[in-house]
Structures are given as structure tokens and as C-alpha cells.
């Protein structure tokens, strides 16, 4: 289920929200259609796309599948990352590549 945005998402929330909205736009689906396919509500999808809620991994996976994508998570070394409370990198190259094609 969705939870309120927390410090782990921090500055990455707007990028994640933008990526989710772009993914849905590329898929040609409405928020309601994505919600039905992902097993959630249209309001929840709207909050995700506005960066008002922070999804857990399962929610991201469900939303990605609902849009015809798969969720891929990777790790990158970041100098000083051990000194930070949260470090999240959002890469939406796949969405950008598909959208620009």
C-alpha cells in the first residue's frame, strides 16, 4: 500500500512522480485504467504522479506492470553515501528512450 512521502525519497520524489506520469502517458492509459490494472485507486495514482505519496517497491512494480513496463532496481556507488540517511537514484532512461522513439 502507499504511505506518505518520507525522507528516504526526499529530493527524488519529483523525479519519480514525473517518471510515473511519463510512463502512463506513453502507455496511453488514464489514471483510472492504471489504477484498475495495478489494484489501487485513481486517487492513489494521482498522488503518486504529483509526488504526494511514496510508493513501496511492490506498488512501483504493480504500476510499472499496469503500464506495460517492468521495474528494474540497481545500485551505484556514491561517494559519501554512508553518511546520508537516504540515497535514491531514479533513472528513467528506458522511459525517455521509448517516449522519444
C-alpha positions as CSV (number, residue, x, y, z in Angstrom):
1,X,0.0,0.0,0.0
2,X,1.1,3.6,-0.3
3,X,2.5,5.7,2.5
4,X,3.2,9.4,3.0
5,X,6.4,10.7,1.4
6,X,9.3,10.3,3.7
7,X,12.9,11.4,4.0
8,X,14.2,8.4,2.1
9,X,12.6,9.7,-1.1
10,X,13.5,13.3,-0.3
11,X,14.5,15.3,-3.4
12,X,13.9,12.3,-5.7
13,X,10.1,12.4,-5.2
14,X,9.5,15.0,-8.0
15,X,11.6,12.9,-10.4
16,X,9.8,9.7,-9.5
17,X,6.5,11.4,-9.9
18,X,7.4,12.8,-13.3
19,X,8.7,9.4,-14.4
20,X,5.5,7.7,-13.4
21,X,3.4,10.3,-15.2
22,X,5.5,10.0,-18.4
23,X,5.3,6.2,-18.3
24,X,1.5,6.3,-18.1
25,X,1.3,9.0,-20.8
26,X,3.5,6.8,-23.1
27,X,1.2,3.8,-22.4
28,X,-1.8,5.8,-23.5
29,X,-3.7,4.9,-20.3
30,X,-5.8,7.0,-18.0
31,X,-5.0,7.1,-14.3
32,X,-8.2,5.1,-13.7
33,X,-7.1,2.4,-16.1
34,X,-3.6,2.2,-14.5
35,X,-5.2,2.0,-11.0
36,X,-7.6,-0.8,-12.0
37,X,-4.7,-2.8,-13.6
38,X,-2.4,-2.1,-10.6
39,X,-5.1,-2.9,-8.0
40,X,-5.3,0.5,-6.4
41,X,-7.4,3.7,-6.8
42,X,-7.3,6.5,-9.3
43,X,-6.7,8.9,-6.4
44,X,-3.6,6.9,-5.3
45,X,-2.2,7.1,-8.9
46,X,-2.8,10.8,-8.9
47,X,-1.0,11.3,-5.6
48,X,2.0,9.2,-6.9
49,X,2.2,11.3,-10.1
50,X,2.1,14.6,-8.0
51,X,4.8,13.3,-5.7
52,X,2.4,13.4,-2.7
53,X,2.9,9.8,-1.7
54,X,5.9,7.5,-1.7
55,X,5.3,4.0,-3.1
56,X,6.8,0.8,-1.8
57,X,8.6,-1.5,-4.2
58,X,5.5,-3.7,-4.7
59,X,3.4,-0.7,-5.6
60,X,6.1,0.5,-8.1
61,X,6.2,-3.0,-9.6
62,X,2.4,-3.1,-9.9
63,X,2.2,0.4,-11.5
64,X,5.0,-0.5,-13.9
65,X,3.3,-3.7,-15.0
66,X,0.0,-1.9,-15.4
67,X,1.8,0.4,-17.9
68,X,3.5,-2.5,-19.7
69,X,6.9,-1.9,-18.1
70,X,9.0,-3.8,-15.6
71,X,10.6,-2.4,-12.6
72,X,14.4,-2.6,-12.5
73,X,16.4,-1.6,-9.4
74,X,20.1,-1.2,-9.4
75,X,22.8,0.0,-7.0
76,X,25.5,2.6,-7.8
77,X,28.5,3.6,-5.7
78,X,28.1,7.2,-4.4
79,X,30.9,8.9,-2.5
80,X,29.7,9.8,1.0
81,X,26.5,7.7,0.7
82,X,27.2,6.0,4.0
83,X,26.9,9.4,5.7
84,X,23.4,10.1,4.3
85,X,20.2,8.8,5.8
86,X,18.7,8.0,2.4
87,X,20.1,7.9,-1.1
88,X,17.8,7.1,-4.0
89,X,18.7,7.4,-7.7
90,X,15.9,7.4,-10.2
91,X,16.9,6.5,-13.8
92,X,14.2,6.7,-16.4
93,X,16.3,6.2,-19.5
94,X,14.0,3.4,-20.6
95,X,11.0,5.7,-20.5
96,X,12.9,8.5,-22.1
97,X,14.2,6.2,-24.9
98,X,10.7,4.8,-25.6
99,X,9.0,8.2,-25.4
100,X,11.4,9.8,-27.7
101,X,11.2,7.0,-30.3
